Amino acid sequence: MGVLCRNVCCLVLLAVWASGQARAESLRCNGEIVSEGDSRLSVLRRCGQPALKDSQCAPVYVAGRLQPLPDHIAARVAPCVPIEDWLYERGPGFLTATVRFRAGVVQTVLYGQERP
């Protein structure tokens, strides 16, 4: 019973995770679409300069571990993954759009006050 319960729990968690991942947003700029997988250059070409930019370095995690790599190991391998958030003001009557880049590629597009 224990193994069956663990397998069912894993399947439920996987389904919940996958449903959250399936929500992909896109952004329309000047008649063109920006979506996951686009580069910074293509977003800049389609949408122009953002109103605000923010950047940070996300810690690197090893598959199968919930903790980031220790600093003395991470510094040699890959100290962090660059993350950038670009905020676009879309005008009156439209929600702001935040485009999040991970390693130079669009990871998510969020609208309004949602946090990336």
PyMOL commands that set and color helices and strands:
alter all, ss='L'
color gray80, all
select helices_A, chain A and resi 2-21+40-47+71-77
alter helices_A, ss='H'
color red, helices_A
select strands_A, chain A and resi 27-29+32-34+52-58+81-88+97-102+105-111
alter strands_A, ss='S'
color yellow, strands_A
deselect
rebuild
show_as cartoon
